[in-house]
Amino acid sequence: MKLLINGKEETLEEGGTVEELLTQYGAVNGRVAVEHNGTILKKEEWAMTPVKDGDKLEIVHFVGGG
């Protein structure tokens, strides 16, 4: 399955949900925003949103500091 993640084409062996994908990338914890095919997802939607071949995701980590 091919996905476009943050503008880069990625190939994954199997589908799953947005939450499972974020877990693979180590991004499920912390302050993260996810756009899936042009729609910003609420954190509660991650576990219910399937990832399919050709999907486009933008994953943004928020960092604090000064």
N, C-alpha and C positions, 0 to 999 in steps of 0.2 A: 504494500500500500504506500502511495506517495502522498506526502503532505507538504505544504509550504508553511514553514514556521519561521516567523520573523524575517521573511523575505528569502529564506534559504530552503531549498528542496531537501527533504529528509525522507528516507525510506524506512518504514517499519514493517515488521513481519506480520503483525496482527492488529486488529482494531481494538476497541475498548471505549473508554469514556475520556472526556477531557481531564477528569480528576486522575485517572490512571496514567495518562500521558504526563501530567504535571509531576506525578510521583516518580516516574522514570527519570525525569529531568531534575529531580530534587527541588522542585519549585512549588510544592503543594503547601508548604508552611511559609509563614511570613506574609508580607504585603505584596500581593500579586494581582494584576488585572489581566483578564483574558478576553480577547476579541476572537470570535469564532465565525468565520464567513461573514464578516462585517457587522456582527452583533456582539455588543459587550455583554458578557455573561456575569450574572451574580454568582457568588461563591456557592450558593445553595444549588445552582443549576449544573455545576461541574460534574457531579456524579450521575446526572440524568442525561447528559448530552453526549451522544455517540460521536466518535471520530470515524470518518469515512474517507475512502480514497479520494484525493483531489481537494480535501478541505484546506482552508487557509486560516492559520492562527497567528495572532500576535500575542506574545507573552511579555508582560512588562513587570519588572521588579522595582518596587519603590525602596529607596535607601534614604536613611536620615544622615544628618551630619551638618557640618558647618564649615 
